[in-house]
Amino acid sequence: MILAERQRQLDASLLAFHELWHPQPFREIRPHWCQQWPALADELLALSDEVVAHLNDDGADALALLARHLPEVAAIAPLSELPARQHVELNERGERWAWEIPGRKRQQIEAFAAAARNDGQPVIDWCGGKGHLGRLLANEWQAPVHTLEIDPLLCSAGEFLAQRASAQQHFVRADALNAADWPNAGQHAVALHACGDLHRRLITRGAAQGVTRFDVAPCCYYRGVEDFYQPLSEPRLRLTRDDTRLAVTETVTAAPRQTRQRDQAIAWKLGFDAYRRTVTGDAYRSFKPVTESWLRQSFADFLGNMNQREGLPAVGAASAGEFERLGWQRWRELMCLSIVRHAFRRPLEIWLALDLAVFLEQQGYSVDLGSFCERRLTPRNLLISAQLG
Ligand SMILES: C[S@@+](CC[C@H](N)C(=O)[O-])C[C@H]1O[C@@H](n2cnc3c(N)ncnc32)[C@H](O)[C@@H]1O
């Protein structure tokens, strides 16, 4: 399916189900859709913990569950599936090139290099960190590479690594958002996980300058978004900053201890929210980020600190136990109801990538959108590959 048509259909489906994925169960104890589709809410709330964990992680299975209640949702699944980009075999590069690179990062870089194609153009590696990708591409493609990076320490570390690998790689220390001289006409722009406005800037400025090729794996779409996402093409859907954040909330790497800590943090915040509702009325009010060390105390101490900071009356130790219990109860309901929202994570991410891809098509590029690696290496595995003319 051509990208603009995929965008049109996905845009329409996401608009149609806005009410399902936009509300945040952290803020709304029972989002409005629970009244509209009570059988769906009942089924979710009755699931076992194991199934809840699985469905929060597996968007395709979550969409399939939703589609049993709302058959039109089924149309979203094929729109959210993208082909894997074909990989070329990389040249023999030995172990030394990857000295210092953590294992999973190295695999991402190698997969990106194997999925991208170059016809001899000079390369600009956008927000390249220590330039691991640029170094590999300089040797793989035998092309001069400029790695643009804002952090001087990363630039110096990268220069050292480039020299050691005899790579034709030069570092440009610059702010990608203000770099007037980069990228240039005729270059091949690559960007692995340049966040939000950094990848958007590369694409808009690069297209205006006449960059010949792009290979961009976007991430953190919400960075640089104020209240609403400003699309580059012309979809009908309007995303808030929180919506763009939803697109990238899943992780594939959390250790069990981190997961437990994350769950406890959510449950305690919900326990605090439950108490506050008893004082200030039954509506969610946002609060400043919680001081990390408070989450390592007892719940009663945590609640005491929060109440003091937020100007609420103190709670006795016995009642604190009750709000802790309520917090964990709401945490469980939140996990069940969030399955609905999480079913739309990948479709939203694809919508965001399609916005960039369709913009490039409108600027005269032929564009391919696919995945460059398996999700287990990184969930941010989309690659926009574009060629001028
Ligand atoms: C997620 S890292 C990706 C690094 C590298 N591409 C990789 O995949 O290993 C994002 C990089 O963007 C750099 N960065 C952040 N803001 C920047 C800016 N305004 N201009 C240039 N680089 C920036 C950071 O210092 C960081 O090295």
The ligand as an ORCA input file, in Angstrom:
! r2SCAN-3c Opt
* xyz 0 1
  C      19.915      8.923     21.778
  S      21.478      9.578     21.426
  C      21.844      8.780     19.897
  C      23.314      8.759     19.607
  C      23.727      7.922     18.403
  N      23.055      8.326     17.186
  C      23.481      6.467     18.682
  O      22.540      5.889     18.211
  O      24.268      5.911     19.443
  C      21.128     11.211     20.958
  C      22.353     12.084     20.773
  O      21.930     13.386     20.383
  C      22.798     14.327     20.967
  N      22.111     15.613     20.970
  C      21.121     16.016     21.804
  N      20.736     17.266     21.511
  C      21.478     17.655     20.455
  C      21.538     18.846     19.682
  N      20.732     19.875     19.952
  N      22.422     18.902     18.682
  C      23.241     17.857     18.400
  N      23.238     16.706     19.099
  C      22.366     16.605     20.107
  C      23.059     13.750     22.340
  O      24.214     14.333     22.934
  C      23.200     12.272     22.008
  O      24.535     11.939     21.726
*
